[in-house]
Amino acid sequence: MNRTMRAAAAAAILTSGLGSIGCVNTGTTGCSSGSCAGSGTGGGPGSGGGLGGRGEGHGPIGDHWRNFVDPCYPERYNYAARESVVGPFAQQAANGHFLNQTIWNYYFESGTDRLTPAGIEKLDSLTRARPAPDPRLYIQTARDIPTTPESVGKLVDVRAELDAKRAAAVKQYMSTQLFAPVAFEVFVHDAPVPGMNSDMALRAYNGSILQYRGGVSGAGTGTLGTGGQGNLTAPAGGGAGAGGAPR
């Protein structure tokens, strides 16, 4: 192959290579400076996807770029991670608020619609909520109705009637408590009564007064101490230096 043939082949290869890249534009012909709309050599969203940009436009370079790069990284993944934590917590908080807004059976005298002193105090606390009380209240369906063989057939009707009376009693009391009256709504549900073991509650309360401490104690065997050289001794009592691990 002589020099002329080699030059012609190189020119043909160069021309075909430029043609395969293409001009990412809005319809104009040619790729001279300023002829490609959308800043053909710039990057960023909406750019023409030229050789100097990120390739977010149309054409072969833009297609290849989108196949290998996520333009929304890391925002979309941060959002998904945040929602995986905040979503369940928000649902848990909503369930807790729902239970806190509930007037349970034990806030009424058994089998009646008369509020007990504890029930009145509960309603008073709900009216003091800030920045404003929640107008949606709930009562537990009446499960404190004595059941006898004679009343089993009427139990559903008796329960519905008592639920209606208790809801009316709650609304009547709430209408007298606020300087700016709120139109409260009362709904009936049958959620389980929340609670915890009384010993656990007492320990948690006493612990909050005495200040919470870690689980590593300095008393007894097996504690961590500092030896003569400042190293941790084996678990056979305190070392020769200072006592147990700090609390």
Protein Blocks (a to p, Z undefined) as FASTA:
>chain_A
ZZklmmmmmmmmmmmmmmmnopadehigcjdehkaghilmbgcehiaoiaklnolagcjk
lmmmmmmpcfkbcklmmmmmmmmmmmmmmmmmmmmmmmmmpccfklpcehiabdcfklmm
mmmmmmmpcfbdcfbdcddddfkbccdfklmmmmmmmmmmmmmmmmmmmmmmmmmmpfba
cddddddddddcddddfklmmmmmmmmmnopadfbdfedehiacddfkopacddebjafb
dcdddZZ
